Amino acid sequence: MLFYTLYQIIDYLVNIIVFVVIVQFVLGLLIAFNVVNMHNQFVASVYQALNALLEPLLRPIRRLMPSTGTIDFSPMILIIGLTILQIILGNLARAYG
């Protein structure tokens, strides 16, 4: 029962991280295509906060991956890794819970 509770907490946190990664990606696209402007103080502060939250998670992935030029695949790798973690922990929680 304790393991299943820990799984649920980790699952919830992983879902939040995946949501933040997607929000950062969409906001980055909107900035890149000039839909929103970084001169807007709110947009700039939200984007900087998202980068500050995700950089510790993305930096090790970026160091391991080969350079792909302008396309950054590290958010996708992070989401895939977190999804694999969810699957593994979910199966363990069902097996031991």
N, C-alpha and C positions, 0 to 999 in steps of 0.2 A: 504493500500500500504506500509506503514511504517513497519507494522508487517511482511509482506512478505519479505521485504528487510532484516529485522533482522533475519528472519528464514533462508534466503539464506546465510547470514554471519555465523550464528551458524552452519548450515549444512556443510559449507566449512571447518570450524575449526574442527568439529567432524570428517570429512573425513580425515583430516590431522592427527589427534590424532590416529585414527584407523590404518592408514598407518604406523605411527611411532611404534605403538604397534606390528604390524606384523613384521616390520623390526627388532625390538628388539628381538622378539621371534625367528625368523630365525637365527639371529646372535648368540643368545644364544645357539641354537641347533648346529650351526657350531662350536662354541667354545667347547661345551660339547663333541662333537664327534671328536675333534681334527682336523677338516678340516682347520680351521684358528687358529692361535696361538696368545694368549694374549701377548706374548713377542714382537709381532709386534706393534710398537708404534701407528700406524694409527688405527688398530683394537681396541686396548685398549682405545684410546681416543674416538672413535666413540661409543663404548659400554658404556663407562662411561658417555658420554654426553646423550645418550638415557636413561640410568638409571636415571640420574639427572632430565631429563625432565618428566619422567613418574612416578617417585617415589611418588611425592605429590598426584597423582591420584590413585596409586595402594595401598599406605599405609593404607588408611581407609578401603578399601575392604579387605585387608589382616587381619586387626584387627577384622573385623566382621566374617570372614569365619573360620570354624574349621580347625585345622591343618590336612593336607592331606599327610604329609611326604615330599617326594621330588618333588611332582607334585604341581606346582603353578597354580591354576585356576583363580587367580585374573585378568590376562589380558583378559581371555575369559569373565569374569563377566563384566569387564569394557567395552568391545566391545558390549556385549548384552545390557548393560545399555545405552550406547550412541546410539545404534540403536533404542531402545525404545524411547529415547528422540527425535530422528529425526522423528520417526513416529508420535509421539504426536504433536510436533511442526509443522510438515507438515500438519496434519489434521486441526490444529488450524489456520494455515495460509490460507488454502483453505476455511475454514468456515468464516473467518473474512476478507479475502482479496478479 
